[in-house]
Amino acid sequence: MSNFSFISKYDTRVAHLARQAEDYVYSDPESCLFKLRLIVETMARRMIEREAPNMASSDLGSMLGALQRSGTLPPRRADAMHAVRRDGNAAVHGDPTPSPTAMRRLRDVHRLSGWYVTIVRRGTKVKLCEFEPPAKPESVDGKVLAAAERLEDEIEARRHATRAMPCSCSGPTRTSSGRRGACIASWRPWTAWQRRRASRSSTRTRWCC
């Protein structure tokens, strides 16, 4: 049974995309993240149509920023939606995605779904059931998956630890919602290839986004 069955009577598109994301979480994590990003965009678009209809055609980052400024999107929910947006964008652009990353974002979207219903259907009370990871296919190696999950936990902890750290770069900085502010370059650790490339150069340049 899907973790998102409860949302079918409130938003059939979100429910359909969520079931697809659950199906892909092990076999195709990139497609899972793409579906999750579509869910976040669907949520944001529906909320923005209520708060600022003129921004309904904007990109996802702009819509989330507008919802934050209006007070509709609390900081904790905004962090989760931006995390799905970033990882979804990376997956679309071909970055390899481990299953634990997709699973973590699936959990995030499950929590967001319960909150989302209370926003688009005022007065609705949702008792969100505990998230149950989809059943693993027989072809999934449990030991490899457990090792990948531990690595993902370490990366996520590093992201949270470095979120508030100031950046030493001199380039323009932006917040996760696209506005100028603290640099978020440290959100994604450098790969081994990036470190080797940087070590061969006398000047180390790191772009902020």
Backbone bond lengths (Angstrom), bond angles and torsions (degrees), N, CA, C in turn:
res aa  C-N    CA-C-N  psi(-1)  N-CA   C-N-CA  omega(-1)  CA-C   N-CA-C  phi
1 M - - - 1.467 - - 1.517 109.68 -
2 S 1.328 116.60 139.53 1.459 121.21 -177.96 1.527 111.85 -71.77
3 N 1.334 116.00 145.67 1.468 121.06 173.61 1.519 111.60 -68.22
4 F 1.329 116.88 -14.84 1.458 121.38 -173.01 1.530 112.97 -109.00
5 S 1.318 117.71 16.31 1.463 120.54 -179.17 1.522 111.97 -58.65
6 F 1.330 116.58 -33.80 1.464 120.69 -175.75 1.525 113.14 -62.74
7 I 1.340 117.18 -25.21 1.457 119.73 -172.60 1.530 112.65 -88.38
8 S 1.323 117.45 -5.73 1.467 120.80 -176.90 1.528 112.63 -57.00
9 K 1.327 117.68 -38.26 1.465 119.64 -176.91 1.527 112.97 -81.27
10 Y 1.333 117.21 -4.94 1.459 120.77 178.90 1.527 112.31 -108.47
11 D 1.326 116.57 -35.56 1.466 120.51 -179.38 1.530 108.56 -155.02
12 T 1.324 116.47 99.67 1.468 120.39 -175.36 1.523 112.20 -67.68
13 R 1.347 117.04 -31.95 1.472 118.78 179.81 1.521 110.79 -66.80
14 V 1.319 117.60 -46.09 1.464 120.69 178.10 1.529 110.33 -60.33
15 A 1.326 117.36 -43.10 1.459 120.85 -179.93 1.525 110.91 -61.90
16 H 1.322 117.19 -42.37 1.472 121.40 -179.30 1.530 110.80 -65.53
17 L 1.336 117.07 -46.81 1.466 120.90 179.39 1.532 111.07 -63.14
18 A 1.323 116.70 -37.64 1.466 120.99 -178.97 1.524 110.95 -65.80
19 R 1.318 117.06 -40.81 1.468 119.40 177.81 1.528 110.92 -64.20
20 Q 1.325 116.36 -37.85 1.464 119.72 176.99 1.528 110.15 -64.95
21 A 1.327 117.00 -42.61 1.465 120.58 179.38 1.522 110.85 -60.42
22 E 1.327 117.50 -40.94 1.470 121.03 177.56 1.534 110.87 -62.20
23 D 1.327 116.14 -39.27 1.465 119.90 -179.77 1.519 112.22 -65.63
24 Y 1.341 116.88 -30.72 1.467 121.57 -173.89 1.526 114.16 -94.73
25 V 1.334 118.47 -8.38 1.464 120.47 -167.35 1.526 112.84 -58.07
26 Y 1.334 119.15 -32.86 1.463 121.67 178.39 1.528 112.16 -97.35
27 S 1.310 116.34 -44.65 1.468 120.29 -172.72 1.516 113.59 -77.49
28 D 1.328 117.28 -30.11 1.472 120.97 -176.63 1.528 109.06 -151.41
29 P 1.359 117.88 75.73 1.473 120.97 -175.86 1.526 113.73 -57.63
30 E 1.349 117.28 -33.11 1.460 119.37 179.75 1.531 110.58 -63.67
31 S 1.333 116.77 -43.87 1.466 120.12 177.86 1.526 110.74 -65.83
32 C 1.332 116.75 -35.25 1.464 120.80 176.28 1.528 110.38 -58.84
33 L 1.341 116.06 -48.12 1.461 119.90 -179.78 1.522 111.67 -65.71
34 F 1.319 117.00 -35.29 1.465 120.30 177.42 1.528 110.01 -62.66
35 K 1.334 117.40 -43.36 1.460 121.25 178.01 1.525 111.07 -64.64
36 L 1.339 116.42 -40.34 1.462 119.99 179.65 1.525 111.14 -65.17
37 R 1.337 116.20 -37.83 1.466 119.06 176.98 1.523 110.47 -64.20
38 L 1.329 117.08 -39.43 1.466 120.71 176.47 1.526 111.21 -62.04
39 I 1.337 116.48 -36.49 1.462 119.93 177.28 1.525 110.45 -62.84
40 V 1.336 116.31 -48.02 1.464 120.55 -179.97 1.526 110.45 -61.47
41 E 1.329 116.82 -40.60 1.469 119.64 178.47 1.525 110.92 -65.40
42 T 1.322 117.31 -39.95 1.473 121.09 177.30 1.523 110.76 -61.98
43 M 1.335 116.17 -44.19 1.464 120.39 178.02 1.528 111.04 -61.64
44 A 1.332 115.20 -48.86 1.460 119.99 -177.73 1.527 111.09 -61.48
45 R 1.326 116.93 -42.52 1.468 120.37 -177.90 1.528 110.94 -64.63
46 R 1.323 115.82 -41.21 1.467 118.21 -179.75 1.527 111.09 -67.13
47 M 1.336 116.56 -38.39 1.463 118.94 178.68 1.514 111.60 -71.24
48 I 1.338 117.43 -37.25 1.459 120.36 -178.04 1.520 110.70 -68.93
49 E 1.333 116.85 -30.35 1.469 120.37 177.06 1.522 111.44 -63.64
50 R 1.326 116.46 -25.12 1.465 121.28 177.92 1.520 111.71 -85.04
51 E 1.342 117.08 -33.90 1.455 121.30 -172.82 1.531 113.42 -98.77
52 A 1.328 116.99 -41.78 1.470 121.38 -176.02 1.522 109.18 -148.43
53 P 1.335 118.22 77.64 1.471 121.69 -175.22 1.524 114.00 -56.35
54 N 1.315 117.44 -27.59 1.470 120.13 -178.87 1.522 112.85 -67.97
55 M 1.339 117.53 -15.25 1.458 120.56 -179.16 1.522 112.49 -103.01
56 A 1.326 117.53 8.87 1.460 120.95 -175.48 1.520 112.65 -64.58
57 S 1.328 117.50 -22.36 1.468 120.30 -179.20 1.524 112.48 -94.91
58 S 1.327 117.48 2.62 1.456 121.28 -178.72 1.526 110.93 -73.86
59 D 1.342 116.03 167.64 1.457 119.83 176.13 1.526 109.47 -70.77
60 L 1.321 115.80 165.38 1.459 120.68 -173.71 1.520 112.35 -59.99
61 G 1.334 117.61 -44.01 1.460 120.12 -179.90 1.515 112.24 -58.42
62 S 1.333 116.67 -41.37 1.468 120.76 179.53 1.519 111.40 -67.55
63 M 1.330 116.30 -39.93 1.467 118.90 179.22 1.529 110.98 -64.54
64 L 1.333 116.55 -42.51 1.459 119.28 178.89 1.521 110.63 -64.05
65 G 1.340 117.14 -39.43 1.462 120.48 177.75 1.513 111.67 -61.81
66 A 1.336 116.85 -41.86 1.467 121.06 179.43 1.526 110.77 -64.98
67 L 1.318 116.69 -39.98 1.469 120.36 178.77 1.529 111.24 -67.10
68 Q 1.328 116.59 -34.94 1.464 119.76 176.07 1.521 110.77 -65.96
69 R 1.324 116.42 -45.09 1.471 119.69 -178.35 1.524 112.25 -65.68
70 S 1.326 116.72 -30.89 1.470 120.30 -179.86 1.524 111.74 -78.89
71 G 1.332 116.87 -12.39 1.454 120.72 -178.77 1.517 113.73 88.18
72 T 1.333 117.79 -0.46 1.463 121.31 179.19 1.520 111.46 -71.10
73 L 1.325 115.87 -34.78 1.463 121.43 -175.64 1.529 109.79 -106.77
74 P 1.342 117.79 104.88 1.469 121.07 179.54 1.532 111.02 -65.47
75 P 1.335 117.62 156.63 1.469 121.32 -177.42 1.527 114.10 -53.09
76 R 1.320 117.40 -43.89 1.463 120.10 -177.43 1.527 111.13 -64.42
77 R 1.322 116.65 -42.18 1.467 120.44 177.89 1.525 110.42 -68.53
78 A 1.324 115.76 -37.29 1.470 119.53 178.70 1.521 111.06 -62.76
79 D 1.321 117.13 -42.44 1.468 120.63 178.61 1.528 110.81 -58.31
80 A 1.332 116.15 -44.28 1.463 120.12 -178.85 1.527 111.21 -65.34
81 M 1.326 116.95 -42.23 1.464 120.42 -178.44 1.525 111.23 -69.05
82 H 1.324 117.13 -38.37 1.469 120.12 177.18 1.531 110.71 -67.52
83 A 1.333 117.58 -35.43 1.464 120.59 178.08 1.528 110.45 -63.30
84 V 1.329 116.70 -42.69 1.469 120.60 177.50 1.523 109.84 -65.78
85 R 1.333 116.47 -40.33 1.473 120.56 179.45 1.528 111.03 -61.46
86 R 1.333 116.68 -46.57 1.461 120.30 -177.97 1.525 111.60 -65.11
87 D 1.342 116.21 -48.44 1.464 119.39 -178.66 1.528 111.09 -67.07
88 G 1.321 116.63 -34.52 1.459 119.92 176.09 1.510 111.96 -65.16
89 N 1.333 116.18 -41.97 1.470 120.06 177.40 1.526 110.88 -62.05
90 A 1.335 115.67 -42.89 1.465 119.63 -179.75 1.527 110.74 -62.42
91 A 1.327 116.74 -40.79 1.465 120.53 -179.98 1.521 110.91 -64.92
92 V 1.330 116.41 -40.99 1.468 120.66 179.66 1.522 110.61 -62.43
93 H 1.340 116.96 -34.08 1.462 120.88 -178.02 1.524 112.78 -88.29
94 G 1.313 117.38 10.95 1.462 120.38 171.46 1.504 116.49 95.18
95 D 1.339 118.95 3.92 1.462 119.84 177.54 1.529 109.40 -67.92
96 P 1.347 118.13 130.44 1.464 119.74 178.77 1.520 110.96 -63.77
97 T 1.306 116.92 139.14 1.459 122.77 -175.78 1.517 110.52 -123.56
98 P 1.343 118.97 120.68 1.466 119.95 175.64 1.529 110.55 -74.98
99 S 1.300 117.01 153.37 1.471 121.24 -179.34 1.534 113.17 -57.76
100 P 1.352 119.50 -38.07 1.470 118.28 179.13 1.533 113.58 -60.57
101 T 1.336 117.44 -32.80 1.460 119.28 176.69 1.525 109.94 -65.57
102 A 1.319 116.48 -45.74 1.461 120.42 178.53 1.531 110.43 -61.97
103 M 1.340 116.80 -40.08 1.461 120.46 179.95 1.527 111.09 -64.68
104 R 1.338 116.37 -40.36 1.463 119.78 -179.97 1.523 110.61 -62.88
105 R 1.330 116.57 -42.73 1.460 120.01 179.72 1.528 111.55 -70.54
106 L 1.336 116.45 -30.97 1.462 119.74 175.18 1.523 110.20 -63.38
107 R 1.333 116.31 -41.50 1.469 120.12 175.27 1.525 110.84 -61.85
108 D 1.343 116.71 -43.33 1.463 120.64 179.59 1.529 110.88 -58.46
109 V 1.331 115.91 -45.34 1.463 120.07 -178.05 1.529 110.83 -68.52
110 H 1.317 117.56 -31.93 1.463 120.46 175.45 1.524 110.31 -61.48
111 R 1.337 117.00 -45.86 1.468 119.78 177.63 1.527 111.22 -65.35
112 L 1.338 115.97 -40.27 1.460 119.94 179.30 1.528 111.52 -62.74
113 S 1.323 116.60 -34.91 1.463 120.52 -176.33 1.529 111.76 -62.36
114 G 1.339 116.18 -42.34 1.459 119.28 178.39 1.516 111.92 -61.84
115 W 1.341 116.34 -42.61 1.465 121.08 178.09 1.529 111.08 -67.55
116 Y 1.319 116.65 -41.00 1.461 122.39 -177.89 1.531 111.40 -58.40
117 V 1.316 116.45 -41.59 1.469 120.24 179.77 1.525 111.03 -60.05
118 T 1.330 117.30 -40.68 1.462 120.31 -179.18 1.525 112.05 -68.50
119 I 1.348 117.51 -20.78 1.464 121.13 179.05 1.524 111.00 -83.79
120 V 1.325 116.97 -46.14 1.470 119.87 -176.20 1.526 112.27 -82.64
121 R 1.328 117.39 -19.21 1.467 121.40 175.92 1.526 107.99 -124.87
122 R 1.300 115.38 83.59 1.462 120.93 -177.70 1.524 110.92 -54.48
123 G 1.309 115.78 136.49 1.454 120.68 178.47 1.511 113.95 88.67
124 T 1.345 116.97 -8.21 1.458 120.08 179.65 1.525 110.26 -77.56
125 K 1.308 116.59 134.01 1.462 121.58 175.99 1.520 108.85 -108.02
126 V 1.307 115.77 124.43 1.464 121.12 -177.96 1.512 109.45 -116.48
127 K 1.319 116.21 124.11 1.462 121.11 173.74 1.523 106.77 -98.00
128 L 1.319 114.73 99.52 1.461 120.37 -174.57 1.529 110.26 -76.25
129 C 1.317 116.03 121.32 1.470 120.57 177.81 1.533 109.53 -72.13
130 E 1.308 115.67 156.18 1.464 120.45 178.74 1.529 109.82 -63.07
131 F 1.324 115.31 137.17 1.464 120.92 -178.88 1.523 110.36 -65.81
132 E 1.322 115.49 131.78 1.466 121.88 177.31 1.530 108.21 -114.67
133 P 1.334 118.44 116.03 1.472 119.69 178.67 1.522 110.71 -56.22
134 P 1.322 117.33 136.42 1.474 119.48 176.63 1.526 110.55 -56.30
135 A 1.316 115.75 151.52 1.465 120.63 -179.76 1.519 110.68 -62.76
136 K 1.330 115.80 138.14 1.466 120.71 -179.82 1.527 110.07 -76.74
137 P 1.323 117.27 136.53 1.462 119.84 172.57 1.525 109.67 -64.10
138 E 1.309 117.57 154.88 1.464 121.35 -178.27 1.519 112.55 -62.34
139 S 1.338 117.32 -24.29 1.458 120.86 -176.86 1.525 113.25 -78.34
140 V 1.338 117.90 -9.45 1.463 120.98 -177.65 1.520 109.83 -80.15
141 D 1.333 117.01 126.32 1.458 123.10 178.74 1.532 108.52 -78.77
142 G 1.336 116.66 114.93 1.457 120.85 -175.89 1.519 113.42 -61.59
143 K 1.346 117.78 -40.21 1.464 120.93 -178.54 1.525 111.17 -67.13
144 V 1.327 116.14 -42.74 1.465 119.85 178.60 1.516 110.10 -63.94
145 L 1.333 116.78 -41.82 1.463 120.74 -179.88 1.523 110.89 -64.65
146 A 1.339 117.44 -40.52 1.461 120.50 179.43 1.524 111.04 -63.93
147 A 1.340 116.84 -41.06 1.470 120.51 178.04 1.525 110.48 -63.75
148 A 1.329 116.76 -40.92 1.463 120.50 179.22 1.525 110.66 -66.32
149 E 1.324 117.46 -36.12 1.465 121.08 178.33 1.525 110.92 -65.35
150 R 1.351 116.80 -40.93 1.469 119.41 177.88 1.523 111.17 -63.51
151 L 1.326 116.39 -41.63 1.457 120.36 178.13 1.514 110.78 -63.12
152 E 1.330 117.45 -41.96 1.459 121.11 179.15 1.524 111.35 -64.00
153 D 1.345 117.35 -37.42 1.465 121.16 176.98 1.523 110.51 -62.52
154 E 1.333 116.62 -41.26 1.462 120.76 179.32 1.529 110.67 -64.97
155 I 1.330 116.73 -42.34 1.467 120.66 179.59 1.528 110.28 -64.54
156 E 1.326 116.41 -43.05 1.466 120.07 -179.55 1.526 110.89 -64.20
157 A 1.326 116.85 -39.66 1.460 120.47 178.14 1.525 110.41 -63.90
158 R 1.344 116.51 -38.97 1.459 120.24 178.78 1.529 110.93 -66.09
159 R 1.322 116.26 -37.58 1.468 119.90 178.27 1.520 111.09 -60.99
160 H 1.341 115.34 -45.49 1.458 119.24 -179.74 1.526 111.09 -66.63
161 A 1.334 116.38 -38.01 1.465 120.31 -177.75 1.516 112.34 -68.36
162 T 1.336 116.77 -31.80 1.466 120.01 -176.23 1.512 113.22 -97.49
163 R 1.339 117.10 -2.35 1.470 119.49 -175.65 1.519 112.59 -56.61
164 A 1.356 116.48 -41.99 1.460 119.76 -175.56 1.523 113.45 -92.21
165 M 1.323 118.51 0.88 1.465 120.69 -177.79 1.521 110.27 -74.42
166 P 1.355 118.21 134.09 1.465 120.09 177.45 1.515 111.06 -69.24
167 C 1.314 116.45 148.44 1.467 121.50 179.49 1.519 109.78 -94.22
168 S 1.333 116.95 141.45 1.461 121.36 -178.84 1.513 112.46 -90.98
169 C 1.344 117.49 -0.77 1.459 118.70 -178.29 1.514 110.32 -74.23
170 S 1.325 116.42 158.24 1.460 121.49 -176.20 1.514 112.37 -100.35
171 G 1.335 117.49 -1.68 1.453 120.27 -177.72 1.512 111.41 -79.47
172 P 1.353 116.17 175.35 1.458 119.93 179.20 1.517 110.55 -65.88
173 T 1.314 116.37 146.71 1.451 121.09 -179.62 1.512 109.42 -120.95
174 R 1.329 114.39 155.83 1.452 119.38 178.87 1.520 109.40 -142.50
175 T 1.326 114.88 155.38 1.457 119.69 174.95 1.511 107.94 -81.08
176 S 1.332 116.07 172.86 1.451 119.87 -179.59 1.517 111.98 -64.21
177 S 1.337 117.80 -20.88 1.456 120.09 179.37 1.514 112.21 -89.95
178 G 1.340 118.35 1.20 1.449 120.81 176.50 1.516 113.81 102.62
179 R 1.327 119.52 -9.05 1.460 121.39 179.42 1.515 110.76 -85.86
180 R 1.342 115.80 156.69 1.459 118.80 178.11 1.523 110.06 -65.39
181 G 1.312 115.53 141.55 1.449 119.55 -178.77 1.511 110.66 171.45
182 A 1.329 116.82 -146.94 1.456 120.78 -177.43 1.517 110.73 -68.30
183 C 1.310 115.76 142.44 1.472 120.72 -178.71 1.520 110.28 -70.51
184 I 1.324 115.88 142.06 1.458 120.06 177.79 1.514 110.25 -117.60
185 A 1.319 117.25 26.16 1.466 120.20 -178.48 1.514 112.20 -61.40
186 S 1.336 116.49 -26.79 1.456 118.94 -175.88 1.520 113.30 -82.05
187 W 1.329 116.75 4.13 1.468 118.44 179.09 1.517 111.82 -60.59
188 R 1.336 118.42 -40.93 1.463 120.63 -176.87 1.523 109.10 -114.05
189 P 1.331 118.80 116.20 1.468 120.69 -178.36 1.519 111.32 -59.94
190 W 1.323 116.35 150.30 1.458 120.82 177.11 1.513 109.87 -65.18
191 T 1.306 116.17 147.55 1.455 120.64 173.70 1.521 109.41 -82.57
192 A 1.331 116.35 167.28 1.461 120.41 178.21 1.523 110.51 -60.05
193 W 1.335 117.13 -37.63 1.467 120.93 179.26 1.518 110.99 -63.32
194 Q 1.349 117.45 -40.57 1.462 120.29 178.68 1.528 111.56 -66.20
195 R 1.343 116.45 -37.94 1.462 118.65 179.85 1.523 110.91 -66.85
196 R 1.348 116.77 -40.73 1.463 119.20 178.92 1.529 110.43 -64.29
197 R 1.305 116.28 -40.16 1.457 119.60 -179.48 1.525 110.98 -65.00
198 A 1.356 115.24 -41.06 1.466 119.27 -179.82 1.522 111.45 -65.95
199 S 1.354 116.35 -35.97 1.462 119.35 -177.18 1.521 112.30 -68.93
200 R 1.330 118.01 -20.38 1.456 120.99 179.62 1.528 112.47 -85.62
201 S 1.301 115.21 -6.68 1.475 119.36 -177.96 1.516 109.60 -109.99
202 S 1.333 116.09 144.84 1.456 119.89 179.35 1.522 111.63 -76.72
203 T 1.299 116.60 -21.64 1.471 120.03 177.60 1.507 107.44 -119.83
204 R 1.313 116.65 131.31 1.458 122.26 -176.82 1.522 108.85 -102.86
205 T 1.314 115.95 114.72 1.453 121.06 -178.34 1.519 108.76 -108.15
206 R 1.295 116.26 131.94 1.459 121.14 178.62 1.516 108.64 -131.65
207 W 1.306 115.33 120.78 1.466 119.51 -176.24 1.517 111.42 -80.09
208 C 1.311 115.46 144.74 1.463 121.63 172.82 1.528 107.72 -103.20
209 C 1.316 116.86 149.65 1.466 119.26 179.08 1.520 110.35 -125.79
